[in-house]
């Protein structure tokens, strides 16, 4: 087993998977802290590298194209503090980082893991339910339906339609675009038979983002939805042509989700996020109720 512990986080490799845990340092991005610990199967990895600087360096993981719905949904637009596949390494720990890198590379070689794209997601995406408030609205997702609620900053014409609910079976895609410079970003849901070219400010299926602190959390919603859509590289016959054929998430929890200890850990994590101000009272209550129902 190989392990490297830094203020930025802890990475552990057991030969079969990498366990990536974000640190508590103030420089760790909100998305990474909210996403929490990730377990990355070795078969999802295409490579690892270490970039060294005078005071600090970075361990970087390169995933196989199509392996992670988060990377697909964000399209490489996650900035460094929010990227879960980068770890800042202090210069005095370069020796440990080099050993970690070699251990992972050796395992990739011995297991003959290819680096070519995959046709199915090898990571499950963020857990649900999710509720994020940013920009001109709040998006909630329970695995089957998306709920869009507007706030006082929403354009009148868009807010006039009221709260909007979208079923997964009606979606053909999701797009997250961060705000860059003076140009606003968005989280946009593409609805079957309802194409639109309207700016996110006026599109009732979009949330407009202005570059504020919680904007990156909308990427988690995009990833959770993306994980439940057909994989873009799957054979054409696997893509549903009618809404009824769209894949549905399982109605019963998996054994891992049903594990009592795992649910208790999740409750503690939610409590920490609530106390630190990451989750509002409403978001914390919604998530806590969903977990208590599964217990």
Secondary structure, 3 states (H helix, E strand, C coil): CEEEEECCEEEEECCCEEEEEECCCCCCCHHHHHHCCEEEEHHHEEEEEEECCCCEEEEEEEECCCCCHHHHHHCCCCCHHHCCCEEEEEHHHHHHHHHHHHHHHHHHHHCCCCCCCCCCCCCCCCCCCEEEEECCEEEEECCCEEEEEECCCCCHHHHCCCCEEEEHHHEEEEEEECCECCECEEEEEEECCCCCCCCCCCCCCEEEECCCHHHHHHHHHHHHHHCCCCCCCCCHHHCCCCHHHCCCCCCCCCHHHHCHHHHHHHHHHHHHHHHCCCCCHHHHHHHHHHHHHHC
